[in-house]
Amino acid sequence: MRFPNKELATTVDDIRVAPAVDPAAFPAIQKDAWYWTAGASDPEPAVRWALNYDDGYTNYRKLTTGYVRCVR
C-alpha cells in the first residue's frame, strides 16, 4: 500500500456536494477534513497536495493534521 498522488481526485463525484464522494463507496469519509497525498510542493517540502471531500476542492497545504486514503 502507498499514499496516492493527485490520483486521489478521481474519487470525487462531481455531481455531489457535502460529501463530494459516493457515500456507498466511501461510507467512513470525513467530509469536512483534508486528505493528504504524497505530492509535495517542490519549493516547500512541508507543503502537500490535499483534497477536501466537502466540495472536492484541492490545493497545496502545509502538512499539519489530516487523513490519508491508501491505495494499492
Order of alpha helices (4+ residues) and beta strands (2+ residues): beta-beta-beta
